[in-house]
Amino acid sequence: MGFIVNKFVLIGSLGLVLGACSTTTDTEESSENTTEEAVVETIEAVEETEEKSIVADEMTTTFYPEVTRLRHLTEEDLEWYDIIITRLNAIDDFSGDRETVYEIAEEYGEDPEELYFDWLEIWDAKWHGDNGNYAILSEANDKLMTEILEKNIVGEKIEQTSGGYELYQENLTTSVHHKLDVDGKPYEVAYVIEHRDDYKIAEIIEFSVNGEKIDL
């Protein structure tokens, strides 16, 4: 009888050992699976981050904007400038500049439409004349910046929320910044344009996204 009891005890002990081995194996396999899943998720996260770059693989840096030759201002042009700008400065804003020029034309016996057309050229020459005989006027400048974004920023949906620029006369460069919403995420894009050949060539010499410079 004593032998039988010991045999049962031995069988029971073997069962516990085998059970422990089975548990250890399951734990190791579970740990390995968890590690593999973590590695896969990390790789996927890195790949996802790389795919979200909003900069085109091949950037376009040279552009040919529409350039306007400025009016050569005569003494008569300067007299008209003083008359019109004095009247406009007396108004809160320039929203009624066409109507104001029409009124002045009637007072002086001039053709309203012709004087208004001359006024626009006089204004552009006074505003841009310090930079030379040519200029990229407001509408053409907007087209240039739109083209730069279209060529170099990629995304399903791109919206500009704000932006601005500043021309530096000493080295003929323009510093530009945009706040964009690309596929639902905000970005800050900035670049520097170098102007050559009487503004006919616009070359991007610096470009950055969220403060990080992009190799050109």
Secondary structure by P-SEA (a helix, b strand, c coil): caaaaaaaaaaaaaaaaaaaaaaaaaaaaaaaaaaaaaaaaaaaaaaaaaaaccccccccccccccccccccccaaaaaaaaaaaaaaaacccccaaaaaaaaaaaaacccaaaaaaaaaaaaaaaaccccccccccaaaaaaaaaaaaaacccccbbbbcccccccccccbbbbbbbbcccccbbbbbbbbbbbcccccbbbbcccccccccccc
